[in-house]
Amino acid sequence: MSTLSQFVKQKRKSQNLTQEELSLKAGVGLRFIRDLEQGKETIRMDKVNLVLSLFGHELTPTKIVHHETR
């Protein structure tokens, strides 16, 4: 599961929202919330930002940190 999906699910649960309630508040479909929380790799960033804005967040670029494997 991706960090984004974990974040959204945790925030939703901390505010005692069902997936359906979150979808209605954010103005996105229930299917989108399910896909987001399940870590679907191809989702629309504008819709992600609608969801994240309810929690006071937005998508931003983050530097990739590569870990060496030995």
N, C-alpha and C positions, 0 to 999 in steps of 0.2 A: 504494500500500500504506500502511496506517495505521501510526502510531507503535507502537501496541499489537501489531499483527501482526509488525512488524519486531523488536520487543523480544523477544517470545516465541520467534520463530524463532532469533534470535541466541543467546539463553540456552540453548535446547534444543541447538543445535549446539555451543556452547561446553562443554556437559557430555556431548558425544558420545552424545546420545539420539536414537533414531529417533522419528518421530511416534507410532508404536505404543507404544514404551516410555514416552513422556511421557504418553500417554493412560492407560496402565495405572497409572503412579505417581500420577497426579492423580485417578484414579477417574472419568474422563469417557470418552466414546466417541471412537474414532479420527476419525470424521466431524467431531466438534466441533473437534478439534485442527486438522484440515485447513481447516475454515471459519474458525477463528480466525487461522491463519497466512495465509490468503488475504484477510483483511480484510473478511469478511462483516459487514455493518452491523447485523444483528439477531441478537445472541447473548446468552445468559443471563449476567448479571453474576455470579451465584453460582458458575457453572462457571468463568468467567474467574478468579475469586478462588481457586478450587481449584488452577488451573494456576499462577497467579502466586505462590501461597504456597510452592510448591516452590522458587522462586527468591528467597524472602524479601521479596516485594512484595505489594501489594494495590491495587485500584482506589481512587482518591481523586478528589474534585472538584478541577478545575484551572481557574483563571481563563482565559477566552478572551481572547486578544490579537488585536485587529483591526488589520490592516495597511492603511494607506491606499494606494490605487492611484492613480497619476497618469498 
